[in-house]
C-alpha cells in the first residue's frame, strides 16, 4: 500500500512539472501559473521526503540495494 502511495506521489510530481513546462511554453509573458505549479511540486516533494523518512524510521520500508549490501559485507568482515 505504501509503495503504491509513493508511486502516485511521484506521478503527481511529474504531472506538476509537465504543467509548469506547458505554462512556460504557452504563456511566455505570464509566469504566475508556472511559479504556482513549481511551488506545488516543491511542497509535494517535501511531503514525499517526510513520508519516506517516517516510513524508514518506523520500519515500514527497509533499505536495499548496493549501499545496504556494502554495509552487510563490512559487518561480515568485522565478525
N, C-alpha and C positions, 0 to 999 in steps of 0.2 A: 504494500500500500504506500509506503514511504517512497519507494523508488518511482512509482507512478506519479506521485505528487512532485517529486524533483524534476522528472522529465517534463511535466506540464508547466512548471515554472520556467524551465529553460526555453520551452516553446513560446511562452508569453514574452520572455526577454527578447527572443529573436523577432517576434512579431512587432514589438515596440521599436526595435532597431529598423525594421523594414518600414514602419510607419514614419519614423523620423527621416529616413532616406527619401521616401516618397514626397514628404512635405518639403524637404530641402531642394529636391529637383524641380518639383512642380511650382512651388511658390518661392521664387528667388528673393522677393522683397520682404515678405512676411515670414519671420523666423520664429514666431511665438509657438506655433504648433510643433515645430522641430524641437525647440527647447523643452516644451512640455513633455513630448514623447521621450526624450533623453533623460529628463528628470524622473519620469516614471520608471525607466529602465534602471536607473541608479538605485532607486528605492526598492525595486523588486530584487535586484542583485544583492543588496544589503540584507533584505529579508531572507533570501536563499542562503546567504553566508551564515546568518544567525541560526537558521533552521539546521543547517549541516553541522554547525558547532554543537548545538544542543543534542542533536542525534548522536554525534560522536561521543560526547561526554556521558550520555546516558546509556550508551552501549547498543543503541538501535542499529547503528552501522559500524562495521569493523573495517579497519584499513587493510587493503590488499594491494598487490602489485609489486613492483620492483623494490620500492623502499622498504616495504614490510618484509620481503624475502631477504633483503640485505640485513635487516635487524635480526631476523631469526638465525641467519648464518653466523653473525657475530656472537649471538648468545650461545650457539652450539660450540663455537671455537673457545669461548671462555670457560666452558664446563670441563 
